[in-house]
Amino acid sequence: MYCKVGDIVANKTQLLKGILEGCILKIINEKETYGYEIVEKLKNYGLEDISEGSIYPLLIRLEKNEFLNSTMKDSPFGPKRKYYSLSIKGKEELESFKGAWEYLSKVVSNIMED
């Protein structure tokens, strides 16, 4: 597989957004979930600096691109919550991300080990 890194990495912010989108898709693929719960899972994995303010625009974009389905459900602690699940297109995007991540991480690891 050939990949032009320049096409993938416009800058660090774009790289982080792309990686976060893949991580969000993976978390949602595990079970239907809502924004705050996604943030907490990311923090548990070590991304302590991630806030709800940075996640919600990504969720909106993922939903707009038809990678996510959403439903409003009652919450025992206040207003209704928007729960997300992966669409078929979202599952395909997750598989695509996994392949790209595997390739890119292998290439970067090889470079760093030299």
N, CA and C atoms as a LAMMPS dump frame, in Angstrom:
ITEM: TIMESTEP
0
ITEM: NUMBER OF ATOMS
342
ITEM: BOX BOUNDS ff ff ff
-5.0000000000000000e+02 5.0000000000000000e+02
-5.0000000000000000e+02 5.0000000000000000e+02
-5.0000000000000000e+02 5.0000000000000000e+02
ITEM: ATOMS id mol type element x y z
1 1 1 N 0.853 -1.186 0
2 1 2 C 0 0 0
3 1 3 C 0.892 1.24 0
4 2 1 N 0.617 2.173 -0.892
5 2 2 C 1.381 3.406 -0.998
6 2 3 C 0.54 4.552 -0.46
7 3 1 N 1.172 5.41 0.301
8 3 2 C 0.443 6.503 0.935
9 3 3 C 1.317 7.741 0.949
10 4 1 N 0.808 8.862 0.448
11 4 2 C 1.538 10.123 0.512
12 4 3 C 1.201 10.788 1.838
13 5 1 N 2.181 10.833 2.718
14 5 2 C 1.955 11.378 4.059
15 5 3 C 1.503 12.828 3.976
16 6 1 N 2.036 13.576 3.019
17 6 2 C 1.641 14.977 2.865
18 6 3 C 0.154 15.145 2.618
19 7 1 N -0.453 14.163 1.953
20 7 2 C -1.894 14.222 1.709
21 7 3 C -2.685 13.982 2.99
22 8 1 N -2.123 13.185 3.893
23 8 2 C -2.825 12.845 5.136
24 8 3 C -2.612 13.915 6.195
25 9 1 N -1.389 14.419 6.284
26 9 2 C -1.022 15.303 7.38
27 9 3 C -0.839 16.727 6.876
28 10 1 N -1.904 17.512 6.883
29 10 2 C -1.792 18.915 6.495
30 10 3 C -1.112 19.69 7.612
31 11 1 N -1.486 19.407 8.83
32 11 2 C -0.828 19.971 10.017
33 11 3 C -1.213 19.125 11.228
34 12 1 N -0.61 19.429 12.375
35 12 2 C -0.849 18.603 13.57
36 12 3 C -2.309 18.618 14.001
37 13 1 N -2.963 19.752 13.878
38 13 2 C -4.364 19.843 14.294
39 13 3 C -5.23 18.925 13.445
40 14 1 N -5.007 18.946 12.145
41 14 2 C -5.776 18.076 11.257
42 14 3 C -5.484 16.61 11.558
43 15 1 N -4.23 16.303 11.852
44 15 2 C -3.859 14.93 12.192
45 15 3 C -4.608 14.475 13.44
46 16 1 N -4.607 15.317 14.47
47 16 2 C -5.3 14.966 15.711
48 16 3 C -6.795 14.787 15.471
49 17 1 N -7.404 15.674 14.674
50 17 2 C -8.834 15.541 14.378
51 17 3 C -9.123 14.217 13.699
52 18 1 N -8.289 13.857 12.727
53 18 2 C -8.487 12.594 12.022
54 18 3 C -8.345 11.397 12.938
55 19 1 N -7.355 11.447 13.802
56 19 2 C -7.146 10.351 14.753
57 19 3 C -8.302 10.285 15.74
58 20 1 N -8.733 11.449 16.229
59 20 2 C -9.86 11.481 17.169
60 20 3 C -11.123 10.929 16.531
61 21 1 N -11.36 11.279 15.267
62 21 2 C -12.545 10.757 14.587
63 21 3 C -12.511 9.235 14.55
64 22 1 N -11.358 8.67 14.23
65 22 2 C -11.226 7.215 14.213
66 22 3 C -11.459 6.61 15.583
67 23 1 N -10.917 7.251 16.613
68 23 2 C -11.103 6.766 17.99
69 23 3 C -12.563 6.858 18.412
70 24 1 N -13.219 7.937 18.035
71 24 2 C -14.64 8.112 18.361
72 24 3 C -15.469 7.027 17.675
73 25 1 N -15.185 6.772 16.406
74 25 2 C -15.914 5.716 15.699
75 25 3 C -15.734 4.371 16.398
76 26 1 N -14.523 4.083 16.835
77 26 2 C -14.247 2.809 17.526
78 26 3 C -15.026 2.714 18.837
79 27 1 N -15.036 3.798 19.607
80 27 2 C -15.759 3.811 20.888
81 27 3 C -17.255 3.616 20.66
82 28 1 N -17.801 4.32 19.672
83 28 2 C -19.237 4.207 19.393
84 28 3 C -19.569 2.82 18.842
85 29 1 N -18.644 2.221 18.117
86 29 2 C -18.876 0.882 17.571
87 29 3 C -19.034 -0.158 18.68
88 30 1 N -18.4 0.08 19.819
89 30 2 C -18.489 -0.863 20.94
90 30 3 C -19.893 -0.903 21.526
91 31 1 N -20.524 0.278 21.657
92 31 2 C -21.91 0.347 22.138
93 31 3 C -22.456 1.745 21.902
94 32 1 N -23.763 1.836 21.766
95 32 2 C -24.419 3.129 21.615
96 32 3 C -24.043 3.999 22.812
97 33 1 N -23.672 5.239 22.551
98 33 2 C -23.173 6.082 23.637
99 33 3 C -23.451 7.553 23.348
100 34 1 N -23.217 8.406 24.33
101 34 2 C -23.459 9.844 24.198
102 34 3 C -22.154 10.61 24.415
103 35 1 N -22.165 11.892 24.093
104 35 2 C -20.96 12.713 24.073
105 35 3 C -20.107 12.679 25.32
106 36 1 N -20.7 12.93 26.472
107 36 2 C -19.925 12.97 27.717
108 36 3 C -19.249 11.625 27.981
109 37 1 N -19.957 10.548 27.708
110 37 2 C -19.405 9.209 27.923
111 37 3 C -18.207 8.964 26.989
112 38 1 N -18.275 9.48 25.773
113 38 2 C -17.157 9.363 24.83
114 38 3 C -15.943 10.1 25.376
115 39 1 N -16.157 11.317 25.871
116 39 2 C -15.059 12.107 26.449
117 39 3 C -14.418 11.347 27.604
118 40 1 N -15.225 10.775 28.477
119 40 2 C -14.701 10.029 29.625
120 40 3 C -13.889 8.811 29.181
121 41 1 N -14.362 8.119 28.168
122 41 2 C -13.608 6.957 27.672
123 41 3 C -12.273 7.397 27.087
124 42 1 N -12.267 8.492 26.327
125 42 2 C -11.015 9.003 25.765
126 42 3 C -10.041 9.373 26.88
127 43 1 N -10.557 9.989 27.934
128 43 2 C -9.703 10.339 29.081
129 43 3 C -9.148 9.088 29.743
130 44 1 N -9.974 8.06 29.879
131 44 2 C -9.518 6.799 30.477
132 44 3 C -8.418 6.141 29.651
133 45 1 N -8.437 6.375 28.349
134 45 2 C -7.388 5.835 27.472
135 45 3 C -6.131 6.693 27.483
136 46 1 N -6.176 7.853 28.158
137 46 2 C -4.982 8.688 28.265
138 46 3 C -5.061 10.035 27.583
139 47 1 N -6.168 10.349 26.94
140 47 2 C -6.331 11.656 26.294
141 47 3 C -7.02 12.618 27.262
142 48 1 N -6.297 12.982 28.319
143 48 2 C -6.873 13.796 29.394
144 48 3 C -7.251 15.209 28.962
145 49 1 N -6.594 15.735 27.93
146 49 2 C -6.84 17.116 27.512
147 49 3 C -8.056 17.271 26.599
148 50 1 N -8.716 16.188 26.257
149 50 2 C -9.87 16.249 25.366
150 50 3 C -11.081 16.74 26.155
151 51 1 N -11.777 17.721 25.577
152 51 2 C -12.961 18.272 26.248
153 51 3 C -14.205 18.004 25.405
154 52 1 N -15.352 18.175 26.027
155 52 2 C -16.607 18.035 25.293
156 52 3 C -16.664 19.043 24.152
157 53 1 N -16.089 20.219 24.38
158 53 2 C -16.083 21.264 23.354
159 53 3 C -15.335 20.878 22.098
160 54 1 N -14.378 19.975 22.217
161 54 2 C -13.655 19.527 21.024
162 54 3 C -14.3 18.287 20.401
163 55 1 N -15.067 17.551 21.175
164 55 2 C -15.693 16.325 20.677
165 55 3 C -16.994 16.608 19.926
166 56 1 N -17.817 17.514 20.432
167 56 2 C -19.126 17.735 19.81
168 56 3 C -19.053 18.19 18.357
169 57 1 N -18.129 19.087 17.98
170 57 2 C -18.036 19.422 16.545
171 57 3 C -17.676 18.203 15.685
172 58 1 N -16.859 17.31 16.225
173 58 2 C -16.517 16.09 15.488
174 58 3 C -17.736 15.176 15.357
175 59 1 N -18.52 15.064 16.428
176 59 2 C -19.741 14.252 16.372
177 59 3 C -20.719 14.817 15.349
178 60 1 N -20.845 16.133 15.321
179 60 2 C -21.738 16.783 14.35
180 60 3 C -21.273 16.477 12.931
181 61 1 N -19.957 16.597 12.692
182 61 2 C -19.422 16.328 11.357
183 61 3 C -19.607 14.854 10.979
184 62 1 N -19.337 13.948 11.915
185 62 2 C -19.509 12.52 11.64
186 62 3 C -20.97 12.189 11.324
187 63 1 N -21.88 12.839 12.032
188 63 2 C -23.308 12.614 11.777
189 63 3 C -23.703 13.208 10.423
190 64 1 N -23.205 14.398 10.12
191 64 2 C -23.497 15.056 8.839
192 64 3 C -22.983 14.216 7.665
193 65 1 N -21.833 13.554 7.861
194 65 2 C -21.259 12.698 6.82
195 65 3 C -21.89 11.306 6.786
196 66 1 N -22.937 11.125 7.595
197 66 2 C -23.729 9.895 7.644
198 66 3 C -22.95 8.683 8.165
199 67 1 N -21.935 8.951 9.018
200 67 2 C -21.208 7.868 9.669
201 67 3 C -21.899 7.466 10.969
202 68 1 N -22.738 8.357 11.498
203 68 2 C -23.424 8.11 12.767
204 68 3 C -24.927 8.225 12.607
205 69 1 N -25.642 7.424 13.389
206 69 2 C -27.076 7.589 13.6
207 69 3 C -27.226 8.123 15.016
208 70 1 N -28.29 8.862 15.27
209 70 2 C -28.494 9.362 16.631
210 70 3 C -29.963 9.273 17.028
211 71 1 N -30.169 9.113 18.331
212 71 2 C -31.514 9.115 18.903
213 71 3 C -31.464 9.832 20.244
214 72 1 N -32.528 10.52 20.559
215 72 2 C -32.65 11.195 21.85
216 72 3 C -33.3 10.222 22.832
217 73 1 N -32.681 10.113 24.01
218 73 2 C -33.205 9.212 25.039
219 73 3 C -33.251 9.935 26.374
220 74 1 N -34.207 9.52 27.196
221 74 2 C -34.317 10.09 28.537
222 74 3 C -33.064 9.801 29.346
223 75 1 N -32.737 10.753 30.212
224 75 2 C -31.607 10.594 31.123
225 75 3 C -32.138 10.599 32.547
226 76 1 N -31.586 9.77 33.407
227 76 2 C -32.033 9.79 34.801
228 76 3 C -31.55 11.035 35.54
229 77 1 N -30.661 11.819 34.904
230 77 2 C -30.051 12.97 35.574
231 77 3 C -30.35 14.301 34.902
232 78 1 N -31.493 14.462 34.274
233 78 2 C -31.805 15.752 33.669
234 78 3 C -32.357 15.62 32.267
235 79 1 N -31.933 16.541 31.377
236 79 2 C -32.503 16.553 30.024
237 79 3 C -32.119 15.303 29.222
238 80 1 N -32.847 15.105 28.125
239 80 2 C -32.566 13.962 27.257
240 80 3 C -31.14 14.035 26.725
241 81 1 N -30.6 12.861 26.408
242 81 2 C -29.251 12.763 25.848
243 81 3 C -29.348 12.267 24.409
244 82 1 N -28.4 12.73 23.604
245 82 2 C -28.312 12.268 22.226
246 82 3 C -27.339 11.091 22.192
247 83 1 N -27.858 9.92 21.873
248 83 2 C -27.045 8.709 21.793
249 83 3 C -26.667 8.451 20.342
250 84 1 N -25.41 8.035 20.154
251 84 2 C -24.886 7.786 18.82
252 84 3 C -24.609 6.308 18.616
253 85 1 N -24.848 5.851 17.391
254 85 2 C -24.458 4.504 16.966
255 85 3 C -23.886 4.629 15.558
256 86 1 N -23.109 3.626 15.152
257 86 2 C -22.507 3.675 13.822
258 86 3 C -23.505 3.231 12.764
259 87 1 N -23.51 3.949 11.659
260 87 2 C -24.27 3.531 10.487
261 87 3 C -23.414 2.52 9.721
262 88 1 N -23.964 1.943 8.676
263 88 2 C -23.186 1.042 7.814
264 88 3 C -21.985 1.808 7.257
265 89 1 N -22.235 3.022 6.804
266 89 2 C -21.161 3.861 6.261
267 89 3 C -20.106 4.143 7.336
268 90 1 N -20.531 4.316 8.576
269 90 2 C -19.616 4.544 9.691
270 90 3 C -18.743 3.33 9.969
271 91 1 N -19.336 2.14 9.862
272 91 2 C -18.562 0.907 10.056
273 91 3 C -17.505 0.768 8.956
274 92 1 N -17.882 1.133 7.736
275 92 2 C -16.921 1.098 6.624
276 92 3 C -15.798 2.106 6.856
277 93 1 N -16.151 3.283 7.339
278 93 2 C -15.15 4.315 7.615
279 93 3 C -14.208 3.868 8.73
280 94 1 N -14.737 3.209 9.743
281 94 2 C -13.902 2.693 10.831
282 94 3 C -12.894 1.676 10.291
283 95 1 N -13.337 0.78 9.432
284 95 2 C -12.422 -0.212 8.846
285 95 3 C -11.356 0.474 7.999
286 96 1 N -11.743 1.502 7.266
287 96 2 C -10.794 2.271 6.458
288 96 3 C -9.77 2.959 7.356
289 97 1 N -10.243 3.547 8.451
290 97 2 C -9.343 4.207 9.403
291 97 3 C -8.353 3.205 9.99
292 98 1 N -8.856 2.034 10.382
293 98 2 C -7.978 1.016 10.973
294 98 3 C -6.851 0.645 10.011
295 99 1 N -7.191 0.463 8.735
296 99 2 C -6.181 0.117 7.739
297 99 3 C -5.159 1.223 7.557
298 100 1 N -5.633 2.46 7.452
299 100 2 C -4.733 3.603 7.284
300 100 3 C -3.855 3.779 8.516
301 101 1 N -4.445 3.621 9.699
302 101 2 C -3.689 3.775 10.949
303 101 3 C -2.613 2.701 11.07
304 102 1 N -2.978 1.469 10.75
305 102 2 C -2.021 0.367 10.816
306 102 3 C -0.815 0.655 9.914
307 103 1 N -1.092 1.065 8.691
308 103 2 C -0.035 1.365 7.734
309 103 3 C 0.831 2.528 8.218
310 104 1 N 0.19 3.633 8.567
311 104 2 C 0.924 4.837 8.953
312 104 3 C 1.736 4.62 10.227
313 105 1 N 1.153 3.95 11.215
314 105 2 C 1.888 3.728 12.466
315 105 3 C 3.083 2.804 12.241
316 106 1 N 2.945 1.831 11.342
317 106 2 C 4.056 0.931 11.031
318 106 3 C 5.187 1.708 10.347
319 107 1 N 4.839 2.552 9.387
320 107 2 C 5.84 3.341 8.667
321 107 3 C 6.565 4.286 9.62
322 108 1 N 5.817 5.004 10.449
323 108 2 C 6.428 5.953 11.387
324 108 3 C 7.303 5.206 12.393
325 109 1 N 6.845 4.071 12.887
326 109 2 C 7.657 3.276 13.822
327 109 3 C 8.968 2.851 13.177
328 110 1 N 8.905 2.415 11.927
329 110 2 C 10.127 2.023 11.216
330 110 3 C 11.095 3.193 11.1
331 111 1 N 10.571 4.356 10.793
332 111 2 C 11.415 5.544 10.666
333 111 3 C 12.047 5.888 12.01
334 112 1 N 11.269 5.867 13.07
335 112 2 C 11.757 6.245 14.394
336 112 3 C 12.757 5.237 14.957
337 113 1 N 12.661 3.988 14.544
338 113 2 C 13.571 2.956 15.04
339 113 3 C 14.925 3 14.351
340 114 1 N 15.007 3.618 13.182
341 114 2 C 16.293 3.708 12.465
342 114 3 C 17.24 4.685 13.103
